[in-house]
Amino acid sequence: QVQLVESGGGLVQAGGSLRLSCAASGRTFRSYNMGWFRQAPGKEREFVATIKWNGGRTDYADSVKGRFTISRDDAKNSVYLQMNSLKPEDTAVYYCAQADRAYGGPSGMRSDYAYWGQGTQVTVSS
């Protein structure tokens, strides 16, 4: 059974930083792309960042490029999202996700991810 557990959310002032972590279990972590998505109140869940199973490629939503960095540590079965220069519009619940297929290409589509964490709240005050 796959489990994804996020941590690291909280309240931060605009311009500040947070680092989200996601610990995975249940499948061979190093075989799967990992992604971060977010959902603000009243909005659809949207893609934030993804990292390829071998760490060789990362993709970001335009809204976070240059501010957020996704990384992974296969020895710890974990993926991270470093968020800098945070803005009030980054306020959302952030979800970690694991791709459904092993060794696939990185994707920003929700339908390509089979497993999701419970989410962690990030609130950025102005």
N, CA, C and O of each residue as an XYZ file, in Angstrom:
504
protein
N       0.844     -1.185      0.000
C       0.000      0.000      0.000
C       0.885      1.242      0.000
O       1.757      1.396      0.856
N       0.652      2.122     -0.965
C       1.447      3.331     -1.073
C       0.938      4.384     -0.089
O      -0.264      4.622      0.026
N       1.873      5.001      0.609
C       1.535      6.119      1.495
C       2.467      7.282      1.208
O       3.673      7.102      1.040
N       1.902      8.465      1.154
C       2.659      9.701      0.983
C       2.281     10.630      2.126
O       1.101     10.905      2.347
N       3.277     11.110      2.845
C       3.018     11.954      4.007
C       3.803     13.249      3.863
O       5.034     13.254      3.875
N       3.060     14.353      3.727
C       3.684     15.664      3.585
C       3.898     16.306      4.954
O       3.207     16.000      5.926
N       4.870     17.197      4.994
C       5.123     17.994      6.190
C       5.825     19.277      5.771
O       6.317     19.398      4.649
N       5.862     20.236      6.700
C       6.620     21.457      6.459
C       5.795     22.687      6.138
O       6.342     23.780      5.995
N       4.482     22.525      6.022
C       3.649     23.685      5.760
C       3.574     24.597      6.975
O       4.050     24.256      8.058
N       2.961     25.772      6.773
C       2.816     26.707      7.883
C       2.455     28.087      7.398
O       2.083     28.287      6.242
N       2.572     29.037      8.310
C       2.276     30.443      8.034
C       3.587     31.203      7.877
O       4.476     31.097      8.722
N       3.703     31.963      6.804
C       4.918     32.723      6.537
C       4.537     34.058      5.922
O       3.514     34.171      5.247
N       5.354     35.053      6.155
C       5.114     36.359      5.552
C       5.559     36.368      4.085
O       6.427     35.592      3.685
N       4.964     37.238      3.306
C       5.360     37.400      1.910
C       6.855     37.677      1.831
O       7.403     38.461      2.606
N       7.500     37.016      0.877
C       8.937     37.128      0.727
C       9.718     36.068      1.478
O      10.924     35.920      1.277
N       9.044     35.337      2.333
C       9.697     34.298      3.123
C       9.839     32.991      2.378
O       9.524     32.887      1.193
N      10.326     31.987      3.108
C      10.600     30.671      2.528
C      10.020     29.559      3.382
O       9.865     29.697      4.595
N       9.706     28.466      2.728
C       9.309     27.227      3.394
C       9.869     26.064      2.590
O      10.094     26.169      1.384
N      10.089     24.957      3.284
C      10.513     23.727      2.616
C       9.538     22.619      2.965
O       9.398     22.234      4.126
N       8.869     22.117      1.946
C       7.944     21.005      2.135
C       8.680     19.683      1.915
O       9.575     19.581      1.076
N       8.283     18.690      2.681
C       8.834     17.346      2.538
C       7.703     16.358      2.320
O       6.580     16.568      2.778
N       8.009     15.294      1.624
C       7.038     14.217      1.401
C       7.775     12.889      1.515
O       8.692     12.603      0.746
N       7.361     12.088      2.480
C       7.947     10.764      2.685
C       7.040      9.710      2.063
O       5.840      9.677      2.337
N       7.613      8.853      1.228
C       6.839      7.846      0.512
C       7.186      6.447      0.991
O       8.309      6.176      1.416
N       6.207      5.576      0.915
C       6.423      4.166      1.223
C       5.470      3.331      0.387
O       4.438      3.818     -0.076
N       5.831      2.054      0.199
C       4.938      1.124     -0.456
C       5.342      0.682     -1.843
O       4.903     -0.374     -2.299
N       6.172      1.463     -2.535
C       6.668      1.072     -3.852
C       8.137      1.466     -3.942
O       8.650      2.201     -3.098
N       8.804      0.963     -4.979
C      10.213      1.303     -5.188
C      10.297      2.773     -5.604
O      10.087      3.119     -6.766
N      10.606      3.618     -4.637
C      10.505      5.064     -4.813
C      11.284      5.548     -6.032
O      10.797      6.389     -6.787
N      12.490      5.021     -6.225
C      13.371      5.542     -7.261
C      12.868      5.259     -8.677
O      13.453      5.742     -9.647
N      11.804      4.491     -8.801
C      11.288      4.132    -10.125
C      10.209      5.083    -10.636
O       9.764      4.959    -11.777
N       9.786      6.035     -9.797
C       8.599      6.823    -10.127
C       8.867      8.326    -10.117
O       9.572      8.850     -9.255
N       8.272      9.007    -11.116
C       8.240     10.460    -11.069
C       7.430     10.903     -9.854
O       6.496     10.226     -9.424
N       7.810     12.048     -9.319
C       7.088     12.628     -8.190
C       6.670     14.050     -8.542
O       7.345     14.741     -9.305
N       5.558     14.470     -7.978
C       5.067     15.802     -8.279
C       4.514     16.501     -7.057
O       4.178     15.878     -6.049
N       4.429     17.814     -7.176
C       3.741     18.640     -6.186
C       2.614     19.386     -6.903
O       2.800     19.932     -7.991
N       1.456     19.394     -6.271
C       0.302     20.130     -6.754
C      -0.214     20.988     -5.603
O       0.172     20.787     -4.451
N      -1.084     21.940     -5.917
C      -1.667     22.754     -4.854
C      -3.116     23.101     -5.199
O      -3.517     23.132     -6.362
N      -3.874     23.356     -4.149
C      -5.278     23.707     -4.335
C      -5.644     24.831     -3.382
O      -5.573     24.677     -2.162
N      -6.031     25.954     -3.947
C      -6.498     27.094     -3.171
C      -8.008     26.989     -3.004
O      -8.668     26.322     -3.800
N      -8.566     27.636     -1.983
C     -10.013     27.568     -1.767
C     -10.790     28.014     -2.999
O     -10.523     29.075     -3.563
N     -11.752     27.195     -3.409
C     -12.592     27.533     -4.538
C     -11.963     27.353     -5.899
O     -12.552     27.723     -6.914
N     -10.756     26.779     -5.927
C     -10.061     26.598     -7.203
C      -9.748     25.129     -7.439
O      -9.785     24.304     -6.526
N      -9.436     24.829     -8.708
C      -9.035     23.477     -9.061
C      -7.626     23.196     -8.535
O      -6.826     24.111     -8.339
N      -7.344     21.927     -8.313
C      -5.992     21.534     -7.953
C      -5.095     21.737     -9.167
O      -5.429     21.312    -10.274
N      -3.954     22.388     -8.955
C      -3.090     22.731    -10.077
C      -1.666     22.217     -9.882
O      -1.180     22.046     -8.764
N      -1.033     21.983    -11.007
C       0.347     21.505    -11.031
C       1.300     22.579    -10.523
O       1.141     23.761    -10.827
N       2.295     22.152     -9.743
C       3.331     23.058     -9.263
C       4.706     22.654     -9.809
O       5.406     23.468    -10.412
N       5.083     21.392     -9.592
C       6.415     20.954    -10.004
C       6.457     19.433    -10.095
O       5.683     18.736     -9.439
N       7.373     18.932    -10.917
C       7.566     17.499    -11.023
C       9.037     17.189    -11.215
O       9.787     18.006    -11.750
N       9.449     16.004    -10.776
C      10.818     15.566    -10.951
C      10.805     14.143    -11.490
O      10.055     13.292    -11.012
N      11.643     13.896    -12.490
C      11.705     12.594    -13.132
C      12.228     11.545    -12.162
O      12.908     11.871    -11.189
N      11.905     10.274    -12.435
C      12.286      9.180    -11.539
C      13.788      9.132    -11.284
O      14.213      8.749    -10.194
N      14.606      9.517    -12.278
C      16.059      9.481    -12.093
C      16.634     10.837    -11.698
O      17.852     11.010    -11.648
N      15.764     11.790    -11.421
C      16.223     13.115    -11.030
C      16.795     13.931    -12.158
O      17.304     15.028    -11.928
N      16.726     13.420    -13.382
C      17.387     14.055    -14.509
C      16.635     15.205    -15.146
O      17.171     15.913    -15.998
N      15.384     15.390    -14.729
C      14.621     16.491    -15.313
C      13.619     16.993    -14.294
O      13.044     16.212    -13.536
N      13.412     18.296    -14.280
C      12.383     18.915    -13.457
C      11.568     19.871    -14.326
O      12.096     20.473    -15.261
N      10.304     20.004    -14.019
C       9.428     20.947    -14.704
C       8.629     21.724    -13.660
O       8.313     21.212    -12.586
N       8.310     22.982    -14.005
C       7.600     23.840    -13.067
C       6.465     24.578    -13.755
O       6.508     24.847    -14.955
N       5.456     24.895    -12.969
C       4.436     25.813    -13.448
C       5.077     27.188    -13.630
O       5.991     27.563    -12.894
N       4.587     27.927    -14.614
C       5.153     29.249    -14.881
C       5.078     30.152    -13.652
O       5.952     30.992    -13.434
N       4.035     29.974    -12.858
C       3.818     30.854    -11.706
C       4.866     30.676    -10.605
O       5.001     31.541     -9.739
N       5.606     29.570    -10.628
C       6.583     29.325     -9.559
C       8.012     29.224    -10.067
O       8.938     29.097     -9.266
N       8.214     29.276    -11.377
C       9.563     29.168    -11.937
C      10.472     30.242    -11.364
O      10.094     31.410    -11.264
N      11.667     29.831    -10.994
C      12.642     30.753    -10.435
C      12.490     30.979     -8.949
O      13.366     31.577     -8.324
N      11.378     30.508     -8.359
C      11.155     30.670     -6.916
C      11.126     29.344     -6.178
O      11.579     29.257     -5.037
N      10.593     28.305     -6.823
C      10.459     26.986     -6.199
C      11.461     26.017     -6.812
O      11.813     26.124     -7.987
N      11.914     25.068     -5.995
C      12.819     24.025     -6.464
C      12.369     22.679     -5.918
O      12.207     22.508     -4.710
N      12.169     21.726     -6.824
C      11.822     20.363     -6.415
C      13.088     19.520     -6.437
O      13.941     19.680     -7.310
N      13.198     18.620     -5.466
C      14.350     17.726     -5.398
C      13.907     16.416     -4.778
O      12.826     16.329     -4.196
N      14.747     15.393     -4.904
C      14.412     14.108     -4.323
C      15.653     13.484     -3.713
O      16.778     13.756     -4.132
N      15.426     12.641     -2.714
C      16.481     11.868     -2.066
C      16.003     10.427     -2.030
O      15.221     10.044     -1.161
N      16.480      9.632     -2.982
C      15.999      8.258     -3.083
C      16.412      7.411     -1.881
O      15.731      6.440     -1.548
N      17.496      7.759     -1.240
C      17.928      7.014     -0.052
C      16.952      7.188      1.100
O      16.849      6.329      1.977
N      16.235      8.310      1.090
C      15.259      8.592      2.149
C      13.823      8.447      1.651
O      12.879      8.754      2.379
N      13.655      7.980      0.412
C      12.304      7.851     -0.172
C      11.509      9.146     -0.008
O      10.342      9.128      0.384
N      12.148     10.246     -0.307
C      11.521     11.538     -0.051
C      11.689     12.505     -1.223
O      12.659     12.454     -1.979
N      10.704     13.378     -1.335
C      10.750     14.465     -2.305
C      10.503     15.758     -1.550
O       9.784     15.785     -0.551
N      11.115     16.835     -2.047
C      11.071     18.104     -1.342
C      10.641     19.219     -2.295
O      10.802     19.122     -3.511
N      10.093     20.277     -1.704
C       9.772     21.472     -2.469
C      10.273     22.675     -1.673
O       9.693     23.041     -0.651
N      11.344     23.276     -2.150
C      11.867     24.490     -1.530
C      11.155     25.672     -2.164
O      11.199     25.861     -3.379
N      10.504     26.458     -1.332
C       9.713     27.584     -1.817
C      10.303     28.881     -1.278
O      10.308     29.112     -0.069
N      10.789     29.707     -2.161
C      11.364     30.996     -1.798
C      10.531     32.131     -2.374
O       9.701     31.926     -3.259
N      10.767     33.331     -1.858
C      10.057     34.533     -2.343
C       8.558     34.280     -2.411
O       7.913     34.573     -3.418
N       8.021     33.745     -1.349
C       6.607     33.384     -1.343
C       5.710     34.603     -1.458
O       6.018     35.684     -0.957
N       4.583     34.389     -2.137
C       3.600     35.442     -2.376
C       2.263     35.020     -1.783
O       2.015     33.825     -1.626
N       1.400     35.967     -1.452
C       0.075     35.599     -0.928
C      -0.682     34.645     -1.861
O      -1.438     33.792     -1.395
N      -0.484     34.786     -3.147
C      -1.177     33.897     -4.100
C      -0.643     32.468     -4.094
O      -1.206     31.599     -4.759
N       0.426     32.214     -3.358
C       0.911     30.838     -3.183
C       0.148     30.110     -2.078
O       0.346     28.912     -1.873
N      -0.713     30.818     -1.376
C      -1.498     30.207     -0.302
C      -2.387     29.103     -0.865
O      -3.171     29.331     -1.786
N      -2.255     27.903     -0.296
C      -2.995     26.733     -0.782
C      -2.652     25.530      0.086
O      -1.745     25.573      0.918
N      -3.399     24.467     -0.132
C      -2.987     23.165      0.392
C      -2.098     22.520     -0.664
O      -2.474     22.418     -1.831
N      -0.928     22.091     -0.242
C       0.044     21.501     -1.160
C       0.029     19.979     -1.009
O       0.078     19.442      0.097
N      -0.038     19.305     -2.156
C      -0.121     17.850     -2.186
C       1.083     17.255     -2.912
O       1.514     17.744     -3.957
N       1.603     16.198     -2.328
C       2.629     15.389     -2.955
C       1.925     14.278     -3.738
O       0.892     13.772     -3.301
N       2.478     13.898     -4.888
C       1.865     12.848     -5.694
C       2.939     11.970     -6.326
O       4.042     12.428     -6.623
N       2.594     10.697     -6.527
C       3.495      9.739     -7.160
C       2.869      9.217     -8.443
O       1.682      8.889     -8.472
N       3.660      9.140     -9.499
C       3.158      8.732    -10.811
C       2.621      7.300    -10.788
O       3.034      6.472     -9.977
N       1.698      7.042    -11.696
C       1.117      5.697    -11.738
C       2.059      4.696    -12.409
O       2.093      3.529    -12.017
N       2.821      5.134    -13.411
C       3.698      4.212    -14.139
C       5.157      4.432    -13.764
O       5.596      5.560    -13.540
N       5.893      3.336    -13.700
C       7.327      3.428    -13.446
C       8.054      3.891    -14.702
O       7.656      3.564    -15.820
N       9.115      4.648    -14.505
C      10.014      5.057    -15.588
C       9.327      5.864    -16.684
O       9.740      5.819    -17.843
N       8.291      6.592    -16.324
C       7.604      7.415    -17.303
C       8.264      8.773    -17.470
O       9.202      9.120    -16.752
N       7.756      9.535    -18.433
C       8.221     10.896    -18.608
C       7.546     11.804    -17.594
O       6.413     11.532    -17.197
N       8.207     12.875    -17.163
C       7.583     13.764    -16.175
C       6.343     14.435    -16.751
O       6.279     14.743    -17.941
N       5.368     14.653    -15.890
C       4.084     15.165    -16.347
C       3.509     16.134    -15.342
O       3.735     16.010    -14.138
N       2.765     17.098    -15.846
C       2.054     18.034    -14.997
C       0.566     17.735    -14.926
O      -0.205     18.535    -14.397
N       0.161     16.592    -15.452
C      -1.254     16.237    -15.487
C      -1.633     15.404    -14.274
O      -0.975     14.412    -13.961
N      -2.686     15.808    -13.600
C      -3.141     15.069    -12.410
C      -3.435     13.611    -12.721
O      -3.204     12.737    -11.885
N      -3.945     13.345    -13.921
C      -4.347     11.990    -14.278
C      -3.163     11.033    -14.394
O      -3.356      9.817    -14.410
N      -1.953     11.556    -14.473
C      -0.763     10.706    -14.555
C      -0.227     10.305    -13.179
O       0.780      9.604    -13.084
N      -0.886     10.739    -12.141
C      -0.463     10.446    -10.775
C      -1.513      9.580    -10.089
O      -2.699      9.909    -10.079
N      -1.060      8.475     -9.521
C      -2.000      7.507     -8.957
C      -2.173      7.658     -7.453
O      -3.205      7.276     -6.902
N      -1.175      8.209     -6.795
C      -1.207      8.264     -5.330
C      -0.948      9.693     -4.853
O      -0.132     10.426     -5.412
N      -1.679     10.059     -3.794
C      -1.637     11.421     -3.276
C      -1.502     11.412     -1.764
O      -1.996     10.516     -1.079
N      -0.816     12.437     -1.262
C      -0.764     12.620      0.174
C      -2.001     13.337      0.671
O      -2.909     13.656     -0.097
N      -2.021     13.585      1.973
C      -3.180     14.211      2.585
C      -3.147     15.733      2.476
O      -4.154     16.398      2.722
N      -2.007     16.276      2.113
C      -1.868     17.712      1.925
C      -1.326     18.423      3.149
O      -1.506     17.968      4.278
N      -0.661     19.544      2.913
C      -0.157     20.388      3.989
C      -0.467     21.841      3.634
O      -0.253     22.278      2.504
N      -0.972     22.574      4.616
C      -1.419     23.952      4.373
C      -0.229     24.909      4.360
O       0.625     24.882      5.246
N      -0.197     25.748      3.338
C       0.773     26.842      3.265
C      -0.020     28.141      3.181
O      -0.842     28.323      2.283
N       0.235     29.034      4.121
C      -0.443     30.324      4.147
C       0.599     31.433      4.120
O       1.494     31.478      4.964
N       0.476     32.323      3.146
C       1.417     33.433      2.996
C       0.667     34.734      3.264
O      -0.277     35.083      2.554
N       1.098     35.429      4.283
C       0.435     36.680      4.647
C       1.122     37.861      3.967
O       2.330     37.850      3.726
N       0.319     38.876      3.665
C       0.859     40.055      2.955
C       1.355     41.097      3.933
O       1.841     42.150      3.520
